[in-house]
Amino acid sequence: MKRHISYTEVSPEALAVFDLFSKKEGAEYIATPVTIQALLDMDRAHPFTTVLEMGAGIGTITYTVLAHTKAHIDTYEDNEFCKSALAKNLAGYESRYTLLTAYADKPPHSTYDLVVIDGGGGKGEDGGTMPIIQKIAHAVDARTFYIEGGRHQQR
């Protein structure tokens, strides 16, 4: 079921995460407050235990899951700048996430409560291209898939 959230429904929690990440280097492509709120709402309705994220970027969604749920998150990111930023931005949560640095790697689990597709245009056989995203998405059983932003190619 698709539900649209307006900016007037965004909680202080979601705005705080957005504000925190909007000030960081690499913030040009972070998740919006509406996306952050949608993830918080999904967890409240049906708490996550395992999450798979395809495209961590600098970690806005990853941080949201780690700071506001009890879930463990497996996250793909192959960009060197983003991997470095993730290490800084997720400090203190190392035991609750697994960083997968190549999209060719199989996800660690076969079942997830949530799969977030937040990967970009990709390059070659790596980097979140549509065939790679499809391969990973078809390899797992998930309760919910969430496609962040206007990623029409991944839809």
C-alpha positions as CSV (number, residue, x, y, z in Angstrom):
1,M,0.0,0.0,0.0
2,K,1.4,3.4,-1.0
3,R,1.0,6.3,1.4
4,H,2.1,9.8,0.7
5,I,3.6,11.9,3.5
6,S,3.5,15.6,3.4
7,Y,6.2,17.8,5.0
8,T,3.7,18.8,7.7
9,E,3.6,15.2,8.9
10,V,7.4,15.0,9.4
11,S,8.4,14.4,13.0
12,P,11.2,16.3,14.9
13,E,13.1,13.0,14.8
14,A,13.1,12.9,11.0
15,L,14.0,16.6,10.8
16,A,16.9,16.1,13.2
17,V,18.4,13.3,11.1
18,F,18.0,15.4,8.0
19,D,19.5,18.5,9.6
20,L,22.4,16.4,10.9
21,F,23.3,15.0,7.5
22,S,22.5,18.1,5.5
23,K,25.5,19.8,7.0
24,K,27.9,17.0,6.1
25,E,30.3,16.8,3.2
26,G,28.6,14.9,0.4
27,A,25.1,15.9,1.5
28,E,23.9,16.8,-2.1
29,Y,22.1,13.4,-2.5
30,I,20.9,12.6,1.0
31,A,17.4,11.3,1.7
32,T,14.6,13.8,2.3
33,P,12.8,14.3,5.6
34,V,9.8,12.6,4.0
35,T,11.8,9.4,3.3
36,I,13.3,9.4,6.8
37,Q,9.8,9.8,8.2
38,A,8.5,6.9,6.0
39,L,11.2,4.6,7.4
40,L,10.4,5.6,11.0
41,D,6.7,5.0,10.3
42,M,7.3,1.6,8.7
43,D,9.4,0.5,11.7
44,R,6.7,1.7,14.2
45,A,4.0,-0.3,12.4
46,H,6.1,-3.5,12.0
47,P,9.5,-3.3,13.7
48,F,12.5,-4.2,11.6
49,T,15.1,-6.7,12.7
50,T,17.0,-6.9,9.4
51,V,17.4,-4.3,6.7
52,L,19.2,-4.4,3.3
53,E,20.2,-1.1,1.8
54,M,21.5,-0.8,-1.7
55,G,23.4,2.5,-1.9
56,A,24.4,3.9,1.5
57,G,25.9,7.1,0.3
58,I,27.1,9.1,3.3
59,G,24.7,7.1,5.6
60,T,21.5,9.1,6.1
61,I,19.2,6.1,5.8
62,T,21.7,3.8,7.4
63,Y,21.9,6.1,10.4
64,T,18.1,6.5,10.6
65,V,17.8,2.7,10.8
66,L,20.6,2.3,13.4
67,A,19.6,5.3,15.6
68,H,15.9,4.8,15.6
69,T,15.2,1.0,15.3
70,K,16.7,-2.2,16.7
71,A,17.5,-3.6,13.3
72,H,20.8,-4.7,11.9
73,I,21.5,-3.3,8.5
74,D,23.5,-4.8,5.6
75,T,24.4,-1.9,3.3
76,Y,26.1,-1.7,-0.1
77,E,28.4,1.1,-1.0
78,D,31.3,1.0,-3.4
79,N,32.2,4.7,-3.7
80,E,35.5,5.5,-1.8
81,F,34.4,8.9,-0.6
82,C,31.1,7.5,0.7
83,K,32.8,4.5,2.4
84,S,35.1,6.9,4.3
85,A,32.1,9.1,5.3
86,L,30.1,6.1,6.5
87,A,32.9,5.1,8.9
88,K,32.7,8.6,10.4
89,N,29.0,9.0,10.3
90,L,28.2,5.6,11.8
91,A,30.8,5.6,14.5
92,G,29.4,3.8,17.5
93,Y,27.2,1.5,15.5
94,E,29.8,-0.8,14.0
95,S,28.3,-3.9,15.6
96,R,24.9,-3.3,14.0
97,Y,25.8,-2.9,10.3
98,T,27.7,-4.8,7.7
99,L,29.2,-2.8,4.8
100,L,29.3,-4.6,1.5
101,T,31.7,-2.8,-0.8
102,A,30.9,-4.6,-4.1
103,Y,27.4,-5.1,-5.5
104,A,28.6,-8.4,-6.9
105,D,28.7,-9.7,-3.4
106,K,25.7,-11.8,-2.3
107,P,23.7,-10.3,0.6
108,P,24.6,-12.0,3.9
109,H,21.0,-13.0,4.5
110,S,18.2,-14.4,2.3
111,T,15.4,-12.7,4.2
112,Y,14.9,-9.1,5.2
113,D,12.2,-7.1,6.8
114,L,13.0,-4.1,4.5
115,V,15.0,-3.6,1.4
116,V,15.9,0.0,0.6
117,I,16.9,0.7,-3.0
118,D,18.9,3.9,-2.8
119,G,21.6,3.1,-5.4
120,G,22.6,5.4,-8.2
121,G,23.4,5.1,-11.9
122,G,26.1,2.6,-11.5
123,K,29.0,1.6,-13.7
124,G,29.7,-1.6,-15.5
125,E,29.0,-4.7,-13.5
126,D,29.1,-2.8,-10.2
127,G,27.8,0.3,-8.6
128,G,24.1,-0.3,-8.4
129,T,23.1,-0.7,-12.1
130,M,19.6,-1.9,-12.8
131,P,20.7,-5.5,-13.6
132,I,22.7,-5.7,-10.3
133,I,19.8,-4.2,-8.3
134,Q,17.4,-6.7,-9.9
135,K,19.8,-9.6,-9.2
136,I,20.1,-8.7,-5.5
137,A,16.3,-7.9,-5.2
138,H,15.4,-11.3,-6.7
139,A,17.9,-13.1,-4.4
140,V,16.2,-12.1,-1.2
141,D,12.8,-12.5,0.4
142,A,11.6,-9.2,1.8
143,R,8.5,-8.0,3.6
144,T,8.8,-4.5,2.1
145,F,10.8,-2.9,-0.7
146,Y,11.3,0.9,-0.5
147,I,12.7,2.8,-3.5
148,E,14.1,6.1,-2.4
149,G,13.5,9.2,-4.4
150,G,12.8,9.3,-8.2
151,R,14.7,6.2,-9.1
152,H,12.5,5.3,-12.0
153,Q,15.0,3.0,-13.6
154,Q,15.1,0.8,-10.4
155,R,11.3,0.7,-10.2
